[in-house]
Amino acid sequence: MQTETLQVSGVRCERCVMRLGAVLQPLEGIEAANANLMGQVMLQWNDERIERDEIVAALSNAGFVPVE
C-alpha cells in the first residue's frame, strides 16, 4: 500500500474537485482519494494493482497536471 499527497494544477472550483474524483474513481487499485481546492490530492493505492505513473497519467489526461 502506498500513500502520497500530490499537488496538481487545474483545480479552481468545487466542480473541479468533483471531476478529479470522477477521474480517479474507476482506476483499479485506488483505495482512497481526497482532493481539496488548493490542488492537493491525498492518495492511497495498492501498488500491486496500479502504478504511480498510471495515476499521474490519468490525472494529466484529465487536465490536472502534477506540480513536482
PDB file of N, CA, C, O and CB in Angstrom:
ATOM      1  N   MET A   1       0.845  -1.173   0.000  1.00  0.00           N
ATOM      2  CA  MET A   1       0.000   0.000   0.000  1.00  0.00           C
ATOM      3  C   MET A   1       0.892   1.238   0.000  1.00  0.00           C
ATOM      4  O   MET A   1       1.847   1.331   0.771  1.00  0.00           O
ATOM      5  CB  MET A   1      -0.962  -0.003   1.220  1.00  0.00           C
ATOM      6  N   GLN A   2       0.569   2.178  -0.869  1.00  0.00           N
ATOM      7  CA  GLN A   2       1.316   3.426  -0.980  1.00  0.00           C
ATOM      8  C   GLN A   2       0.404   4.590  -0.610  1.00  0.00           C
ATOM      9  O   GLN A   2      -0.801   4.551  -0.856  1.00  0.00           O
ATOM     10  CB  GLN A   2       1.888   3.607  -2.413  1.00  0.00           C
ATOM     11  N   THR A   3       0.986   5.613  -0.023  1.00  0.00           N
ATOM     12  CA  THR A   3       0.260   6.826   0.328  1.00  0.00           C
ATOM     13  C   THR A   3       1.100   8.021  -0.102  1.00  0.00           C
ATOM     14  O   THR A   3       2.307   8.063   0.135  1.00  0.00           O
ATOM     15  CB  THR A   3      -0.058   6.879   1.859  1.00  0.00           C
ATOM     16  N   GLU A   4       0.446   8.992  -0.740  1.00  0.00           N
ATOM     17  CA  GLU A   4       1.168  10.180  -1.196  1.00  0.00           C
ATOM     18  C   GLU A   4       0.178  11.330  -1.368  1.00  0.00           C
ATOM     19  O   GLU A   4      -0.994  11.123  -1.682  1.00  0.00           O
ATOM     20  CB  GLU A   4       1.926   9.898  -2.530  1.00  0.00           C
ATOM     21  N   THR A   5       0.672  12.532  -1.158  1.00  0.00           N
ATOM     22  CA  THR A   5      -0.103  13.734  -1.454  1.00  0.00           C
ATOM     23  C   THR A   5       0.546  14.417  -2.647  1.00  0.00           C
ATOM     24  O   THR A   5       1.713  14.807  -2.601  1.00  0.00           O
ATOM     25  CB  THR A   5      -0.177  14.699  -0.213  1.00  0.00           C
ATOM     26  N   LEU A   6      -0.234  14.553  -3.716  1.00  0.00           N
ATOM     27  CA  LEU A   6       0.241  15.207  -4.930  1.00  0.00           C
ATOM     28  C   LEU A   6      -0.333  16.613  -5.007  1.00  0.00           C
ATOM     29  O   LEU A   6      -1.483  16.845  -4.634  1.00  0.00           O
ATOM     30  CB  LEU A   6      -0.143  14.390  -6.185  1.00  0.00           C
ATOM     31  N   GLN A   7       0.455  17.527  -5.482  1.00  0.00           N
ATOM     32  CA  GLN A   7      -0.016  18.884  -5.779  1.00  0.00           C
ATOM     33  C   GLN A   7      -0.283  18.928  -7.277  1.00  0.00           C
ATOM     34  O   GLN A   7       0.604  18.618  -8.072  1.00  0.00           O
ATOM     35  CB  GLN A   7       1.039  19.997  -5.338  1.00  0.00           C
ATOM     36  N   VAL A   8      -1.489  19.307  -7.671  1.00  0.00           N
ATOM     37  CA  VAL A   8      -1.824  19.374  -9.091  1.00  0.00           C
ATOM     38  C   VAL A   8      -2.338  20.764  -9.446  1.00  0.00           C
ATOM     39  O   VAL A   8      -2.913  21.467  -8.614  1.00  0.00           O
ATOM     40  CB  VAL A   8      -2.873  18.306  -9.454  1.00  0.00           C
ATOM     41  N   SER A   9      -2.116  21.142 -10.701  1.00  0.00           N
ATOM     42  CA  SER A   9      -2.678  22.392 -11.196  1.00  0.00           C
ATOM     43  C   SER A   9      -4.010  22.080 -11.869  1.00  0.00           C
ATOM     44  O   SER A   9      -4.280  20.930 -12.216  1.00  0.00           O
ATOM     45  CB  SER A   9      -1.697  23.108 -12.185  1.00  0.00           C
ATOM     46  N   GLY A  10      -4.822  23.078 -12.050  1.00  0.00           N
ATOM     47  CA  GLY A  10      -6.090  22.899 -12.747  1.00  0.00           C
ATOM     48  C   GLY A  10      -7.298  22.817 -11.842  1.00  0.00           C
ATOM     49  O   GLY A  10      -8.422  22.715 -12.336  1.00  0.00           O
ATOM     50  N   VAL A  11      -7.107  22.859 -10.535  1.00  0.00           N
ATOM     51  CA  VAL A  11      -8.232  22.817  -9.601  1.00  0.00           C
ATOM     52  C   VAL A  11      -8.596  24.254  -9.246  1.00  0.00           C
ATOM     53  O   VAL A  11      -7.829  24.957  -8.587  1.00  0.00           O
ATOM     54  CB  VAL A  11      -7.883  21.981  -8.312  1.00  0.00           C
ATOM     55  N   ARG A  12      -9.776  24.680  -9.691  1.00  0.00           N
ATOM     56  CA  ARG A  12     -10.191  26.064  -9.483  1.00  0.00           C
ATOM     57  C   ARG A  12     -11.501  26.209  -8.704  1.00  0.00           C
ATOM     58  O   ARG A  12     -11.803  27.277  -8.171  1.00  0.00           O
ATOM     59  CB  ARG A  12     -10.328  26.742 -10.806  1.00  0.00           C
ATOM     60  N   CYS A  13     -12.274  25.120  -8.645  1.00  0.00           N
ATOM     61  CA  CYS A  13     -13.584  25.219  -8.003  1.00  0.00           C
ATOM     62  C   CYS A  13     -14.008  23.844  -7.485  1.00  0.00           C
ATOM     63  O   CYS A  13     -13.324  22.844  -7.700  1.00  0.00           O
ATOM     64  CB  CYS A  13     -14.644  25.782  -8.993  1.00  0.00           C
ATOM     65  N   GLU A  14     -15.126  23.819  -6.813  1.00  0.00           N
ATOM     66  CA  GLU A  14     -15.649  22.567  -6.260  1.00  0.00           C
ATOM     67  C   GLU A  14     -15.977  21.569  -7.372  1.00  0.00           C
ATOM     68  O   GLU A  14     -15.835  20.360  -7.191  1.00  0.00           O
ATOM     69  CB  GLU A  14     -16.902  22.838  -5.410  1.00  0.00           C
ATOM     70  N   ARG A  15     -16.406  22.076  -8.499  1.00  0.00           N
ATOM     71  CA  ARG A  15     -16.706  21.205  -9.626  1.00  0.00           C
ATOM     72  C   ARG A  15     -15.433  20.497 -10.123  1.00  0.00           C
ATOM     73  O   ARG A  15     -15.477  19.329 -10.512  1.00  0.00           O
ATOM     74  CB  ARG A  15     -17.352  22.017 -10.767  1.00  0.00           C
ATOM     75  N   CYS A  16     -14.312  21.212 -10.105  1.00  0.00           N
ATOM     76  CA  CYS A  16     -13.020  20.610 -10.478  1.00  0.00           C
ATOM     77  C   CYS A  16     -12.667  19.470  -9.527  1.00  0.00           C
ATOM     78  O   CYS A  16     -12.171  18.428  -9.954  1.00  0.00           O
ATOM     79  CB  CYS A  16     -11.895  21.676 -10.470  1.00  0.00           C
ATOM     80  N   VAL A  17     -12.919  19.670  -8.261  1.00  0.00           N
ATOM     81  CA  VAL A  17     -12.643  18.630  -7.263  1.00  0.00           C
ATOM     82  C   VAL A  17     -13.500  17.400  -7.557  1.00  0.00           C
ATOM     83  O   VAL A  17     -13.019  16.270  -7.475  1.00  0.00           O
ATOM     84  CB  VAL A  17     -12.915  19.155  -5.819  1.00  0.00           C
ATOM     85  N   MET A  18     -14.766  17.621  -7.897  1.00  0.00           N
ATOM     86  CA  MET A  18     -15.653  16.506  -8.221  1.00  0.00           C
ATOM     87  C   MET A  18     -15.194  15.796  -9.496  1.00  0.00           C
ATOM     88  O   MET A  18     -15.241  14.568  -9.572  1.00  0.00           O
ATOM     89  CB  MET A  18     -17.100  17.002  -8.382  1.00  0.00           C
ATOM     90  N   ARG A  19     -14.756  16.551 -10.481  1.00  0.00           N
ATOM     91  CA  ARG A  19     -14.271  15.969 -11.740  1.00  0.00           C
ATOM     92  C   ARG A  19     -13.001  15.156 -11.490  1.00  0.00           C
ATOM     93  O   ARG A  19     -12.812  14.089 -12.074  1.00  0.00           O
ATOM     94  CB  ARG A  19     -14.001  17.081 -12.792  1.00  0.00           C
ATOM     95  N   LEU A  20     -12.141  15.667 -10.623  1.00  0.00           N
ATOM     96  CA  LEU A  20     -10.921  14.960 -10.267  1.00  0.00           C
ATOM     97  C   LEU A  20     -11.269  13.614  -9.628  1.00  0.00           C
ATOM     98  O   LEU A  20     -10.656  12.593  -9.942  1.00  0.00           O
ATOM     99  CB  LEU A  20     -10.055  15.812  -9.309  1.00  0.00           C
ATOM    100  N   GLY A  21     -12.243  13.621  -8.742  1.00  0.00           N
ATOM    101  CA  GLY A  21     -12.692  12.375  -8.121  1.00  0.00           C
ATOM    102  C   GLY A  21     -13.238  11.393  -9.141  1.00  0.00           C
ATOM    103  O   GLY A  21     -13.018  10.187  -9.033  1.00  0.00           O
ATOM    104  N   ALA A  22     -13.950  11.912 -10.130  1.00  0.00           N
ATOM    105  CA  ALA A  22     -14.500  11.053 -11.180  1.00  0.00           C
ATOM    106  C   ALA A  22     -13.403  10.428 -12.026  1.00  0.00           C
ATOM    107  O   ALA A  22     -13.579   9.327 -12.548  1.00  0.00           O
ATOM    108  CB  ALA A  22     -15.447  11.846 -12.069  1.00  0.00           C
ATOM    109  N   VAL A  23     -12.280  11.109 -12.169  1.00  0.00           N
ATOM    110  CA  VAL A  23     -11.137  10.567 -12.916  1.00  0.00           C
ATOM    111  C   VAL A  23     -10.506   9.409 -12.139  1.00  0.00           C
ATOM    112  O   VAL A  23     -10.138   8.392 -12.726  1.00  0.00           O
ATOM    113  CB  VAL A  23     -10.079  11.675 -13.188  1.00  0.00           C
ATOM    114  N   LEU A  24     -10.385   9.567 -10.830  1.00  0.00           N
ATOM    115  CA  LEU A  24      -9.695   8.567 -10.010  1.00  0.00           C
ATOM    116  C   LEU A  24     -10.561   7.367  -9.647  1.00  0.00           C
ATOM    117  O   LEU A  24     -10.044   6.263  -9.476  1.00  0.00           O
ATOM    118  CB  LEU A  24      -9.197   9.207  -8.754  1.00  0.00           C
ATOM    119  N   GLN A  25     -11.852   7.565  -9.528  1.00  0.00           N
ATOM    120  CA  GLN A  25     -12.748   6.514  -9.047  1.00  0.00           C
ATOM    121  C   GLN A  25     -12.678   5.214  -9.858  1.00  0.00           C
ATOM    122  O   GLN A  25     -12.634   4.142  -9.254  1.00  0.00           O
ATOM    123  CB  GLN A  25     -14.157   7.024  -9.057  1.00  0.00           C
ATOM    124  N   PRO A  26     -12.667   5.256 -11.182  1.00  0.00           N
ATOM    125  CA  PRO A  26     -12.664   3.987 -11.924  1.00  0.00           C
ATOM    126  C   PRO A  26     -11.313   3.260 -11.969  1.00  0.00           C
ATOM    127  O   PRO A  26     -11.241   2.134 -12.460  1.00  0.00           O
ATOM    128  CB  PRO A  26     -13.112   4.244 -13.320  1.00  0.00           C
ATOM    129  N   LEU A  27     -10.261   3.877 -11.473  1.00  0.00           N
ATOM    130  CA  LEU A  27      -8.941   3.242 -11.532  1.00  0.00           C
ATOM    131  C   LEU A  27      -8.850   2.082 -10.541  1.00  0.00           C
ATOM    132  O   LEU A  27      -9.110   2.245  -9.349  1.00  0.00           O
ATOM    133  CB  LEU A  27      -7.834   4.274 -11.243  1.00  0.00           C
ATOM    134  N   GLU A  28      -8.477   0.910 -11.053  1.00  0.00           N
ATOM    135  CA  GLU A  28      -8.302  -0.272 -10.203  1.00  0.00           C
ATOM    136  C   GLU A  28      -7.114  -0.056  -9.272  1.00  0.00           C
ATOM    137  O   GLU A  28      -6.036   0.339  -9.717  1.00  0.00           O
ATOM    138  CB  GLU A  28      -8.097  -1.554 -11.064  1.00  0.00           C
ATOM    139  N   GLY A  29      -7.307  -0.310  -8.000  1.00  0.00           N
ATOM    140  CA  GLY A  29      -6.205  -0.225  -7.050  1.00  0.00           C
ATOM    141  C   GLY A  29      -6.204   1.025  -6.198  1.00  0.00           C
ATOM    142  O   GLY A  29      -5.471   1.095  -5.211  1.00  0.00           O
ATOM    143  N   ILE A  30      -7.014   2.023  -6.556  1.00  0.00           N
ATOM    144  CA  ILE A  30      -7.119   3.222  -5.720  1.00  0.00           C
ATOM    145  C   ILE A  30      -7.956   2.849  -4.493  1.00  0.00           C
ATOM    146  O   ILE A  30      -9.116   2.458  -4.624  1.00  0.00           O
ATOM    147  CB  ILE A  30      -7.766   4.438  -6.515  1.00  0.00           C
ATOM    148  N   GLU A  31      -7.373   2.967  -3.326  1.00  0.00           N
ATOM    149  CA  GLU A  31      -8.073   2.625  -2.086  1.00  0.00           C
ATOM    150  C   GLU A  31      -8.766   3.847  -1.487  1.00  0.00           C
ATOM    151  O   GLU A  31      -9.857   3.733  -0.928  1.00  0.00           O
ATOM    152  CB  GLU A  31      -7.094   2.026  -1.070  1.00  0.00           C
ATOM    153  N   ALA A  32      -8.132   5.016  -1.604  1.00  0.00           N
ATOM    154  CA  ALA A  32      -8.709   6.252  -1.059  1.00  0.00           C
ATOM    155  C   ALA A  32      -8.144   7.434  -1.834  1.00  0.00           C
ATOM    156  O   ALA A  32      -6.979   7.437  -2.231  1.00  0.00           O
ATOM    157  CB  ALA A  32      -8.409   6.397   0.473  1.00  0.00           C
ATOM    158  N   ALA A  33      -8.988   8.434  -2.039  1.00  0.00           N
ATOM    159  CA  ALA A  33      -8.548   9.660  -2.706  1.00  0.00           C
ATOM    160  C   ALA A  33      -9.357  10.816  -2.137  1.00  0.00           C
ATOM    161  O   ALA A  33     -10.573  10.723  -1.969  1.00  0.00           O
ATOM    162  CB  ALA A  33      -8.716   9.562  -4.267  1.00  0.00           C
ATOM    163  N   ASN A  34      -8.662  11.900  -1.846  1.00  0.00           N
ATOM    164  CA  ASN A  34      -9.311  13.081  -1.305  1.00  0.00           C
ATOM    165  C   ASN A  34      -8.605  14.297  -1.898  1.00  0.00           C
ATOM    166  O   ASN A  34      -7.381  14.408  -1.831  1.00  0.00           O
ATOM    167  CB  ASN A  34      -9.270  13.097   0.269  1.00  0.00           C
ATOM    168  N   ALA A  35      -9.381  15.198  -2.474  1.00  0.00           N
ATOM    169  CA  ALA A  35      -8.804  16.398  -3.086  1.00  0.00           C
ATOM    170  C   ALA A  35      -9.403  17.631  -2.446  1.00  0.00           C
ATOM    171  O   ALA A  35     -10.518  17.594  -1.926  1.00  0.00           O
ATOM    172  CB  ALA A  35      -9.040  16.415  -4.611  1.00  0.00           C
ATOM    173  N   ASN A  36      -8.654  18.730  -2.486  1.00  0.00           N
ATOM    174  CA  ASN A  36      -9.182  19.985  -1.954  1.00  0.00           C
ATOM    175  C   ASN A  36      -8.991  21.094  -2.985  1.00  0.00           C
ATOM    176  O   ASN A  36      -8.368  20.886  -4.026  1.00  0.00           O
ATOM    177  CB  ASN A  36      -8.487  20.356  -0.613  1.00  0.00           C
ATOM    178  N   LEU A  37      -9.529  22.264  -2.688  1.00  0.00           N
ATOM    179  CA  LEU A  37      -9.491  23.388  -3.618  1.00  0.00           C
ATOM    180  C   LEU A  37      -8.108  23.981  -3.794  1.00  0.00           C
ATOM    181  O   LEU A  37      -7.904  24.809  -4.682  1.00  0.00           O
ATOM    182  CB  LEU A  37     -10.423  24.452  -3.158  1.00  0.00           C
ATOM    183  N   MET A  38      -7.157  23.581  -2.973  1.00  0.00           N
ATOM    184  CA  MET A  38      -5.779  24.059  -3.104  1.00  0.00           C
ATOM    185  C   MET A  38      -4.977  23.180  -4.061  1.00  0.00           C
ATOM    186  O   MET A  38      -3.784  23.406  -4.260  1.00  0.00           O
ATOM    187  CB  MET A  38      -5.097  24.098  -1.733  1.00  0.00           C
ATOM    188  N   GLY A  39      -5.631  22.178  -4.654  1.00  0.00           N
ATOM    189  CA  GLY A  39      -4.964  21.307  -5.603  1.00  0.00           C
ATOM    190  C   GLY A  39      -4.179  20.182  -4.973  1.00  0.00           C
ATOM    191  O   GLY A  39      -3.335  19.575  -5.632  1.00  0.00           O
ATOM    192  N   GLN A  40      -4.436  19.892  -3.722  1.00  0.00           N
ATOM    193  CA  GLN A  40      -3.755  18.782  -3.055  1.00  0.00           C
ATOM    194  C   GLN A  40      -4.631  17.538  -3.173  1.00  0.00           C
ATOM    195  O   GLN A  40      -5.818  17.557  -2.845  1.00  0.00           O
ATOM    196  CB  GLN A  40      -3.455  19.119  -1.551  1.00  0.00           C
ATOM    197  N   VAL A  41      -4.022  16.470  -3.644  1.00  0.00           N
ATOM    198  CA  VAL A  41      -4.728  15.208  -3.808  1.00  0.00           C
ATOM    199  C   VAL A  41      -4.047  14.178  -2.923  1.00  0.00           C
ATOM    200  O   VAL A  41      -2.906  13.790  -3.173  1.00  0.00           O
ATOM    201  CB  VAL A  41      -4.747  14.748  -5.304  1.00  0.00           C
ATOM    202  N   MET A  42      -4.748  13.740  -1.890  1.00  0.00           N
ATOM    203  CA  MET A  42      -4.223  12.728  -0.988  1.00  0.00           C
ATOM    204  C   MET A  42      -4.676  11.362  -1.512  1.00  0.00           C
ATOM    205  O   MET A  42      -5.872  11.096  -1.633  1.00  0.00           O
ATOM    206  CB  MET A  42      -4.707  12.969   0.494  1.00  0.00           C
ATOM    207  N   LEU A  43      -3.709  10.512  -1.816  1.00  0.00           N
ATOM    208  CA  LEU A  43      -3.997   9.221  -2.424  1.00  0.00           C
ATOM    209  C   LEU A  43      -3.468   8.069  -1.594  1.00  0.00           C
ATOM    210  O   LEU A  43      -2.433   8.167  -0.935  1.00  0.00           O
ATOM    211  CB  LEU A  43      -3.412   9.159  -3.809  1.00  0.00           C
ATOM    212  N   GLN A  44      -4.208   6.981  -1.645  1.00  0.00           N
ATOM    213  CA  GLN A  44      -3.741   5.714  -1.092  1.00  0.00           C
ATOM    214  C   GLN A  44      -4.086   4.658  -2.138  1.00  0.00           C
ATOM    215  O   GLN A  44      -5.237   4.548  -2.560  1.00  0.00           O
ATOM    216  CB  GLN A  44      -4.403   5.392   0.330  1.00  0.00           C
ATOM    217  N   TRP A  45      -3.082   3.880  -2.556  1.00  0.00           N
ATOM    218  CA  TRP A  45      -3.339   2.890  -3.589  1.00  0.00           C
ATOM    219  C   TRP A  45      -2.551   1.618  -3.331  1.00  0.00           C
ATOM    220  O   TRP A  45      -1.543   1.604  -2.624  1.00  0.00           O
ATOM    221  CB  TRP A  45      -2.996   3.451  -4.961  1.00  0.00           C
ATOM    222  N   ASN A  46      -3.055   0.551  -3.935  1.00  0.00           N
ATOM    223  CA  ASN A  46      -2.417  -0.756  -3.862  1.00  0.00           C
ATOM    224  C   ASN A  46      -1.408  -0.825  -4.995  1.00  0.00           C
ATOM    225  O   ASN A  46      -1.793  -0.905  -6.162  1.00  0.00           O
ATOM    226  CB  ASN A  46      -3.465  -1.924  -3.950  1.00  0.00           C
ATOM    227  N   ASP A  47      -0.136  -0.796  -4.670  1.00  0.00           N
ATOM    228  CA  ASP A  47       0.904  -0.754  -5.697  1.00  0.00           C
ATOM    229  C   ASP A  47       1.072  -2.078  -6.441  1.00  0.00           C
ATOM    230  O   ASP A  47       1.854  -2.153  -7.389  1.00  0.00           O
ATOM    231  CB  ASP A  47       2.214  -0.364  -5.070  1.00  0.00           C
ATOM    232  N   GLU A  48       0.361  -3.108  -6.031  1.00  0.00           N
ATOM    233  CA  GLU A  48       0.364  -4.360  -6.783  1.00  0.00           C
ATOM    234  C   GLU A  48      -0.685  -4.339  -7.889  1.00  0.00           C
ATOM    235  O   GLU A  48      -0.655  -5.173  -8.794  1.00  0.00           O
ATOM    236  CB  GLU A  48       0.116  -5.544  -5.847  1.00  0.00           C
ATOM    237  N   ARG A  49      -1.620  -3.380  -7.815  1.00  0.00           N
ATOM    238  CA  ARG A  49      -2.699  -3.304  -8.805  1.00  0.00           C
ATOM    239  C   ARG A  49      -2.585  -2.100  -9.728  1.00  0.00           C
ATOM    240  O   ARG A  49      -3.122  -2.120 -10.836  1.00  0.00           O
ATOM    241  CB  ARG A  49      -4.028  -3.267  -8.106  1.00  0.00           C
ATOM    242  N   ILE A  50      -1.888  -1.040  -9.284  1.00  0.00           N
ATOM    243  CA  ILE A  50      -1.743   0.150 -10.106  1.00  0.00           C
ATOM    244  C   ILE A  50      -0.422   0.839  -9.756  1.00  0.00           C
ATOM    245  O   ILE A  50      -0.014   0.879  -8.595  1.00  0.00           O
ATOM    246  CB  ILE A  50      -2.948   1.116  -9.905  1.00  0.00           C
ATOM    247  N   GLU A  51       0.222   1.369 -10.763  1.00  0.00           N
ATOM    248  CA  GLU A  51       1.488   2.083 -10.581  1.00  0.00           C
ATOM    249  C   GLU A  51       1.225   3.579 -10.421  1.00  0.00           C
ATOM    250  O   GLU A  51       0.229   4.101 -10.922  1.00  0.00           O
ATOM    251  CB  GLU A  51       2.441   1.825 -11.779  1.00  0.00           C
ATOM    252  N   ARG A  52       2.107   4.244  -9.732  1.00  0.00           N
ATOM    253  CA  ARG A  52       2.004   5.695  -9.543  1.00  0.00           C
ATOM    254  C   ARG A  52       1.943   6.414 -10.891  1.00  0.00           C
ATOM    255  O   ARG A  52       1.179   7.363 -11.062  1.00  0.00           O
ATOM    256  CB  ARG A  52       3.197   6.219  -8.716  1.00  0.00           C
ATOM    257  N   ASP A  53       2.748   5.957 -11.836  1.00  0.00           N
ATOM    258  CA  ASP A  53       2.779   6.581 -13.167  1.00  0.00           C
ATOM    259  C   ASP A  53       1.420   6.520 -13.866  1.00  0.00           C
ATOM    260  O   ASP A  53       1.058   7.441 -14.599  1.00  0.00           O
ATOM    261  CB  ASP A  53       3.833   5.901 -14.038  1.00  0.00           C
ATOM    262  N   GLU A  54       0.674   5.449 -13.644  1.00  0.00           N
ATOM    263  CA  GLU A  54      -0.662   5.323 -14.237  1.00  0.00           C
ATOM    264  C   GLU A  54      -1.617   6.347 -13.636  1.00  0.00           C
ATOM    265  O   GLU A  54      -2.450   6.913 -14.343  1.00  0.00           O
ATOM    266  CB  GLU A  54      -1.215   3.899 -14.031  1.00  0.00           C
ATOM    267  N   ILE A  55      -1.499   6.584 -12.346  1.00  0.00           N
ATOM    268  CA  ILE A  55      -2.344   7.566 -11.675  1.00  0.00           C
ATOM    269  C   ILE A  55      -2.015   8.964 -12.182  1.00  0.00           C
ATOM    270  O   ILE A  55      -2.913   9.745 -12.494  1.00  0.00           O
ATOM    271  CB  ILE A  55      -2.164   7.489 -10.143  1.00  0.00           C
ATOM    272  N   VAL A  56      -0.726   9.275 -12.264  1.00  0.00           N
ATOM    273  CA  VAL A  56      -0.278  10.579 -12.748  1.00  0.00           C
ATOM    274  C   VAL A  56      -0.742  10.795 -14.189  1.00  0.00           C
ATOM    275  O   VAL A  56      -1.180  11.890 -14.542  1.00  0.00           O
ATOM    276  CB  VAL A  56       1.262  10.697 -12.653  1.00  0.00           C
ATOM    277  N   ALA A  57      -0.649   9.762 -15.015  1.00  0.00           N
ATOM    278  CA  ALA A  57      -1.081   9.867 -16.420  1.00  0.00           C
ATOM    279  C   ALA A  57      -2.583  10.137 -16.508  1.00  0.00           C
ATOM    280  O   ALA A  57      -3.015  10.952 -17.323  1.00  0.00           O
ATOM    281  CB  ALA A  57      -0.731   8.573 -17.194  1.00  0.00           C
ATOM    282  N   ALA A  58      -3.382   9.464 -15.678  1.00  0.00           N
ATOM    283  CA  ALA A  58      -4.832   9.684 -15.681  1.00  0.00           C
ATOM    284  C   ALA A  58      -5.162  11.114 -15.271  1.00  0.00           C
ATOM    285  O   ALA A  58      -6.028  11.753 -15.868  1.00  0.00           O
ATOM    286  CB  ALA A  58      -5.533   8.689 -14.739  1.00  0.00           C
ATOM    287  N   LEU A  59      -4.469  11.614 -14.250  1.00  0.00           N
ATOM    288  CA  LEU A  59      -4.690  12.996 -13.811  1.00  0.00           C
ATOM    289  C   LEU A  59      -4.301  13.971 -14.914  1.00  0.00           C
ATOM    290  O   LEU A  59      -5.041  14.913 -15.193  1.00  0.00           O
ATOM    291  CB  LEU A  59      -3.890  13.297 -12.526  1.00  0.00           C
ATOM    292  N   SER A  60      -3.158  13.759 -15.539  1.00  0.00           N
ATOM    293  CA  SER A  60      -2.678  14.644 -16.600  1.00  0.00           C
ATOM    294  C   SER A  60      -3.615  14.641 -17.788  1.00  0.00           C
ATOM    295  O   SER A  60      -3.903  15.697 -18.352  1.00  0.00           O
ATOM    296  CB  SER A  60      -1.284  14.236 -17.044  1.00  0.00           C
ATOM    297  N   ASN A  61      -4.097  13.468 -18.180  1.00  0.00           N
ATOM    298  CA  ASN A  61      -5.022  13.362 -19.304  1.00  0.00           C
ATOM    299  C   ASN A  61      -6.331  14.111 -19.056  1.00  0.00           C
ATOM    300  O   ASN A  61      -6.998  14.538 -19.998  1.00  0.00           O
ATOM    301  CB  ASN A  61      -5.315  11.905 -19.592  1.00  0.00           C
ATOM    302  N   ALA A  62      -6.689  14.265 -17.790  1.00  0.00           N
ATOM    303  CA  ALA A  62      -7.919  14.987 -17.437  1.00  0.00           C
ATOM    304  C   ALA A  62      -7.669  16.482 -17.211  1.00  0.00           C
ATOM    305  O   ALA A  62      -8.593  17.227 -16.884  1.00  0.00           O
ATOM    306  CB  ALA A  62      -8.540  14.375 -16.183  1.00  0.00           C
ATOM    307  N   GLY A  63      -6.420  16.916 -17.385  1.00  0.00           N
ATOM    308  CA  GLY A  63      -6.102  18.337 -17.240  1.00  0.00           C
ATOM    309  C   GLY A  63      -5.590  18.739 -15.879  1.00  0.00           C
ATOM    310  O   GLY A  63      -5.421  19.929 -15.612  1.00  0.00           O
ATOM    311  N   PHE A  64      -5.338  17.780 -15.012  1.00  0.00           N
ATOM    312  CA  PHE A  64      -4.795  18.052 -13.683  1.00  0.00           C
ATOM    313  C   PHE A  64      -3.327  17.652 -13.669  1.00  0.00           C
ATOM    314  O   PHE A  64      -2.991  16.510 -13.356  1.00  0.00           O
ATOM    315  CB  PHE A  64      -5.593  17.290 -12.575  1.00  0.00           C
ATOM    316  N   VAL A  65      -2.463  18.586 -14.006  1.00  0.00           N
ATOM    317  CA  VAL A  65      -1.044  18.298 -14.164  1.00  0.00           C
ATOM    318  C   VAL A  65      -0.344  18.373 -12.812  1.00  0.00           C
ATOM    319  O   VAL A  65      -0.372  19.410 -12.150  1.00  0.00           O
ATOM    320  CB  VAL A  65      -0.396  19.276 -15.165  1.00  0.00           C
ATOM    321  N   PRO A  66       0.291  17.260 -12.398  1.00  0.00           N
ATOM    322  CA  PRO A  66       1.033  17.279 -11.143  1.00  0.00           C
ATOM    323  C   PRO A  66       2.167  18.301 -11.167  1.00  0.00           C
ATOM    324  O   PRO A  66       2.892  18.414 -12.155  1.00  0.00           O
ATOM    325  CB  PRO A  66       1.588  15.897 -10.848  1.00  0.00           C
ATOM    326  N   VAL A  67       2.309  19.032 -10.088  1.00  0.00           N
ATOM    327  CA  VAL A  67       3.380  20.011  -9.914  1.00  0.00           C
ATOM    328  C   VAL A  67       4.423  19.337  -9.040  1.00  0.00           C
ATOM    329  O   VAL A  67       4.192  19.098  -7.855  1.00  0.00           O
ATOM    330  CB  VAL A  67       2.857  21.370  -9.272  1.00  0.00           C
ATOM    331  N   GLU A  68       5.574  19.032  -9.632  1.00  0.00           N
ATOM    332  CA  GLU A  68       6.590  18.308  -8.865  1.00  0.00           C
ATOM    333  C   GLU A  68       7.864  19.087  -8.774  1.00  0.00           C
ATOM    334  O   GLU A  68       8.827  18.625  -8.163  1.00  0.00           O
ATOM    335  CB  GLU A  68       6.864  16.962  -9.478  1.00  0.00           C
TER     336      GLU A  68
END
